[in-house]
Amino acid sequence: MRAALVGLVLAASTAAAIAGVARSEPQRFGGGRQFNQGPPIDFQGNTPYDGRFVFVRLRYDGGGFGRRGAPWSHDYPRGEVHFTKILKEITYVNPRLDGSNVLSLDDPELFNYPIAYMAEPGFWYPSDKEAASFRAYLKKGGFVVFDDFRENERGIGGSGHWDNLQDQMRRVLPDGNWIELDDGKEAIWHSFFEIPNPMSLAPHPTYAGRNLRPRYFGLFEDNDPAKRLMVIANVDGDISEYWEWSDTGFAPVALDNEAYKYGINYFIYGITH
C-alpha cells in the first residue's frame, strides 16, 4: 500500500475553524428528507489516484431505505465533503476537496488508500471474494471505520446490526476478537486531539428518544492492543451524521466539533499506523 509522510499541526482555534469551515452550505439529511437545503455542492465523485488523500467510502449490495437510498450511502456526499474541509483546515494533510471515492471491497483501487469508511454495516454481507480482498487490505495496513448503525436494529436476516457486523468480520478475520475501546488510553484517542473520555459524545439529535449510548470496539493486529488497530466500530454511534448536518445549526456547535475530533483522530491514526 502506498504511504505518505504526513505533518500535523493543530489550529490555534479549533472551534472557530470547525464551525467556520463546515457551516458553509446547507445540506440534505440521509439522502432524502431536506433540512435548510441549499444549492447542490460542486462534487465530482470518484477521482483517479494521484497520491493525495481521498476519503474512501465502501459500497456493498443489499438493504435500502426508500428515499434515503442504499445504506452504504447514508450522509453521502455531504458528510465527507464537510469532513475533508476540516481535515485540510486543521492539519497538514492535503485531501482532495472536489471528490471522494466510492469503492467495493474487491476493487484493486482500494489498496491505494490506507483508510476506508463504511456506513450501516448491519446490511453488509460480503461475497467470499470481497471478504478475502478485505482481509488482504487489512493485513497490508488498511484501516476501516464502521459507523452509523444501531446495535438492536434489524439488519441482514433480521439480526441486529452489531451482530451482523461481528458475523461478517468473522468471515474476514476468523481469529479476530473485538476489544472495547472505553478507557481513553488507546492510541487512537490521542493521535491528534486528546479524547480522554470517548464515551462522552452523545448521539446526534436526530436520534432523540432512542436511548442510545455510543460505544467503540476495535480489532487489533494479532488481537494485541499493543499492536496496530485495524478496525474501529462506532456501536450505536453516527459521527458522520454530525458531519453531514454541521452547517445547519441543528446540533450545538460544541457537539459538531467533538464529532469532527473523533473523525480527525481516526484518520490521522490510520495514516500514521
C-alpha positions in Angstrom: 0.0 0.0 0.0 1.3 3.4 -0.9 2.1 5.5 2.2 2.6 9.2 2.6 4.6 11.2 5.1 2.2 13.5 6.9 3.0 16.5 9.0 0.4 17.6 11.5 -0.5 20.9 13.2 -3.3 22.0 15.4 -5.1 25.2 14.5 -5.0 28.0 17.1 -8.7 28.0 17.5 -10.2 24.6 16.7 -13.8 25.5 17.5 -13.6 28.6 15.2 -12.0 26.6 12.4 -14.5 23.8 12.5 -17.6 26.0 12.9 -16.5 28.4 10.2 -15.5 25.8 7.6 -18.2 23.3 8.0 -21.1 25.7 8.2 -20.6 26.9 4.7 -23.6 25.4 2.9 -26.9 23.8 3.7 -27.4 20.1 3.2 -29.7 17.1 2.9 -30.5 14.6 5.6 -29.9 10.9 4.8 -30.2 11.4 1.1 -33.9 12.1 1.4 -35.6 14.5 3.8 -34.3 18.0 3.4 -33.3 20.5 6.1 -32.3 24.0 5.1 -31.3 22.6 1.7 -29.1 24.9 -0.4 -27.7 24.7 -3.9 -26.0 21.4 -5.0 -22.4 21.1 -3.9 -19.7 21.0 -6.6 -18.6 17.4 -6.2 -17.2 15.2 -8.9 -17.3 11.8 -7.3 -14.5 9.2 -7.9 -11.2 10.6 -8.8 -8.1 8.9 -10.2 -5.3 8.1 -7.8 -2.7 10.9 -7.7 -1.0 10.4 -4.3 -3.3 12.8 -2.4 -5.5 11.8 0.5 -9.0 10.8 -0.7 -12.0 9.9 1.5 -13.0 6.4 0.6 -16.5 5.1 1.2 -17.1 1.4 0.9 -20.0 0.3 -1.2 -21.9 -3.0 -0.8 -25.1 -4.7 -2.1 -28.2 -5.2 -0.1 -30.6 -3.2 2.1 -32.3 0.1 1.4 -34.5 2.8 2.9 -36.5 4.1 0.0 -35.8 7.8 -0.3 -32.8 7.5 1.9 -31.1 5.4 -0.7 -28.7 2.5 -0.1 -27.5 2.1 3.4 -23.8 2.5 2.5 -24.6 5.9 1.0 -26.1 7.5 4.2 -24.7 11.0 4.7 -23.0 10.9 1.3 -21.6 13.1 0.0 -22.0 16.0 2.4 -20.6 14.1 5.4 -17.2 13.5 3.7 -17.2 16.9 1.9 -17.5 18.7 5.2 -15.1 16.3 6.9 -12.3 16.8 4.3 -12.6 20.6 4.6 -12.0 20.3 8.3 -9.1 17.8 7.8 -7.5 20.3 5.4 -8.1 23.3 7.6 -6.5 22.0 10.8 -3.8 19.5 9.7 -1.1 19.4 7.0 -2.9 16.6 5.2 -3.8 17.8 1.7 -7.0 16.0 0.9 -9.0 16.3 -2.4 -11.9 18.6 -1.8 -13.5 18.1 -5.2 -14.5 14.5 -4.8 -14.2 11.2 -2.8 -14.1 7.6 -3.9 -16.8 5.0 -3.5 -15.3 1.6 -3.9 -16.3 -2.0 -3.4 -14.2 -4.3 -1.2 -12.8 -6.3 -4.1 -11.8 -3.2 -6.1 -8.0 -3.2 -6.6 -8.0 0.6 -6.3 -8.9 0.2 -2.6 -5.3 -0.8 -1.9 -4.1 2.7 -2.9 -5.8 4.2 0.1 -4.9 3.5 3.8 -8.3 4.4 5.3 -11.9 3.5 4.3 -15.3 4.2 5.8 -18.5 2.1 5.9 -21.9 3.2 6.9 -24.7 0.9 8.1 -22.8 -2.4 8.3 -25.9 -4.1 9.6 -26.9 -4.5 5.9 -23.4 -5.6 4.7 -22.9 -9.2 3.6 -19.7 -9.6 1.5 -19.1 -12.3 -1.0 -16.3 -14.7 -0.4 -14.2 -12.7 -2.9 -14.9 -9.4 -1.1 -14.2 -11.0 2.3 -10.8 -12.3 1.1 -9.9 -8.9 -0.5 -10.9 -7.1 2.6 -8.7 -9.4 4.7 -5.8 -8.7 2.5 -6.4 -5.0 2.7 -6.4 -5.0 6.5 -3.4 -7.3 6.7 -1.4 -5.0 4.3 -2.0 -2.0 6.7 -5.5 -0.8 5.8 -7.7 0.8 8.5 -11.5 0.8 8.4 -14.2 2.8 10.3 -17.6 1.3 10.7 -20.2 3.9 11.6 -23.9 4.8 11.5 -25.5 1.7 13.0 -27.6 0.7 16.0 -27.0 -2.4 17.9 -30.5 -3.7 18.1 -32.0 -2.5 14.8 -32.7 -5.3 12.4 -30.2 -5.8 9.6 -29.4 -8.8 7.3 -31.6 -11.8 8.0 -33.3 -10.0 10.9 -30.2 -10.0 13.0 -29.1 -6.9 14.9 -26.7 -4.6 13.2 -23.9 -5.2 15.6 -24.5 -9.0 15.5 -24.3 -8.8 11.7 -21.1 -6.8 11.7 -19.5 -9.3 14.1 -20.7 -12.2 11.9 -19.3 -10.8 8.7 -16.0 -9.8 10.3 -15.6 -13.4 11.5 -15.6 -14.3 7.8 -12.9 -11.6 7.1 -10.8 -12.2 10.2 -11.8 -15.6 11.7 -9.5 -15.2 14.7 -10.3 -11.6 15.4 -11.6 -10.6 18.9 -13.3 -7.3 19.4 -12.0 -5.2 22.2 -13.9 -2.3 23.7 -12.1 1.0 23.5 -13.6 2.6 26.5 -10.9 3.8 28.9 -9.4 6.6 26.8 -5.9 5.1 26.9 -5.8 3.6 23.4 -3.6 5.5 21.0 -6.5 6.3 18.7 -7.8 8.7 21.3 -4.6 10.6 21.3 -3.5 10.6 17.7 -4.3 14.3 17.2 -6.8 15.6 19.7 -6.9 14.4 23.3 -10.1 12.5 23.8 -9.8 11.2 27.4 -13.4 10.1 27.7 -14.5 8.7 24.4 -17.9 7.6 25.8 -18.9 11.2 26.4 -20.1 12.0 22.8 -23.9 12.0 22.8 -25.9 10.6 19.8 -26.8 13.1 17.2 -30.1 14.9 18.0 -31.8 13.1 15.1 -31.7 10.0 17.3 -33.5 11.7 20.2 -35.7 9.4 22.2 -33.8 6.2 21.2 -31.9 5.9 24.5 -28.6 5.2 22.7 -25.2 5.2 24.3 -22.4 5.1 21.7 -19.6 2.6 22.4 -16.4 1.8 20.5 -14.9 -1.5 19.6 -11.7 -2.4 17.8 -9.9 -5.3 16.1 -6.2 -5.3 16.7 -3.4 -7.0 14.7 -2.8 -10.4 16.4 -5.5 -9.4 18.9 -2.8 -7.5 20.7 -3.9 -4.0 22.0 -0.2 -3.0 21.9 -0.2 -3.5 18.1 -1.9 -1.8 15.3 -5.6 -1.1 15.4 -7.1 -2.3 12.1 -10.8 -1.7 12.6 -12.9 0.6 14.7 -16.7 0.3 15.1 -18.9 3.0 16.4 -21.7 0.9 18.0 -24.9 3.0 18.5 -23.0 5.9 17.1 -23.1 8.0 14.0 -20.3 10.6 13.8 -20.9 11.3 10.1 -24.4 12.4 10.9 -22.8 15.3 12.8 -20.5 16.0 9.8 -23.4 16.0 7.4 -25.6 18.4 9.4 -22.8 20.6 10.7 -23.6 23.6 8.5 -27.3 23.7 9.5 -27.2 24.7 13.2 -29.3 21.6 14.0 -26.9 20.4 16.7 -24.9 22.6 19.1 -21.5 23.7 17.7 -19.7 22.0 20.6 -21.2 18.6 19.7 -20.4 19.0 16.0 -16.8 20.0 16.9 -16.5 16.9 19.1 -17.6 14.6 16.3 -15.0 16.1 14.0 -12.4 15.4 16.6 -13.3 11.7 16.6 -13.1 11.6 12.8 -9.8 13.5 12.7 -8.3 11.1 15.2 -9.5 8.1 13.3 -8.0 9.3 10.0 -4.7 10.6 11.5 -4.3 7.2 13.3 -5.0 5.4 10.0 -2.4 7.5 8.1 0.3 7.2 10.7 0.0 3.5 11.8 
